[in-house]
Amino acid sequence: MPNGQSSKSGLNKSWLDAATYQFLEVLGQVAEKANASVVEVKPNYTSQLLSYRDEIVFTDCSIREYFDEKLQLKIDRDINAAINLKRVGLDLFGDYKPP
């Protein structure tokens, strides 16, 4: 196609949506067997918000790493997002601390 996209992009997207749905279904079944739960989290700003300082630093998708001069700390964008998602998940348990 002139714009460089595949002519099957709509079909590919529907397959991706179906695969994601199927993954979430299986994940829910596995969690139920383990007496756990699956909670969907809106990923808004999880990859932009710095996990240890609640400051937005990843404003451009091309920024893959951030270096904090004050703490001499380098953090990867994807790992930072995973930490933020984990924090959201742990907030569901309130003040509970595992033994």
N, C-alpha and C positions, 0 to 999 in steps of 0.2 A: 504494500500500500504506500501511497506517497508520503504519509507522515511517519513511516517506519514501524507502525504497529502491525501486529499479526492480524490477518483477517478473521482469525478464530478467537480474538481476545474476549468476546462476550461469552463464548462457550468455555474458554479456559477459566474465566472468573467464576462461572457457575460451578465448575468442577472444584475450584478452590473453596468456594462457599460450602459445598456439600462435604468436602473433606474436613473442613473446620468443624462443621456441625457434627459429623460422625465422630471426630476426635473428642469433642465435648461430651457427647453421649457416652462413649466408652469411659472417659475419665470420670463421669458421674457415677457409672456403675461400679467402677473400681473403688471410688471413694466410699460409696454406700457399703460395699463389702467390708471395707476397713473401718466402718463406723465414723467416717469423716464426711466433710461436705465440700462442695465446689462453689465458690462465690465468684461471680463475674465482676471484674473491676474495670471501670472506665479508665482507659490509659491516658486520659487528657493530662498533658504536661509531665508525665512520669519520666520522659527522657530529657526534658528541659530543666527540671528543677534539681538543683544540687542537693543530694540526699542528706548531707550532714550540716547544711547551713540554711536550708529553705530559701535559696536564692536562685533565680533563673539565670543560667549561664550558657546553656546550649541553645542559642537562639537560631543558629543556622545548622541545617542538616549535615553540612559538610564538616562541621566540628565533631571529631570523633573522640578526642581526649581533652581534658581540662587539667591545667596545672595550677595548683593553689600555691602562690609564692609564700604566703604567711605560714602555712602548715607544711610546706615542702611535700605536697601530696599530689600525685597524678591519678586521675580517675577516668576510666573509659565510659563513654556515653551509655552503652548497653548494660554494663554492670551497674552503673548508677541507676538506670531505669529499673533493673531487677531489684535493687535495694529499696527503691521507692515503692514498688509493688508489694514487696514483702512487708514493708512498714504498714501499708494499708491493710494487708491481710492480718497482721498481728494486732492491729487496732481493734479488730472484731472481738478479740478475747479480753479486752479491757486490761485490768491490772494483773491478770493471771500470769504467773511465772512457772514454766515447766520445772519439775524436780531435777 
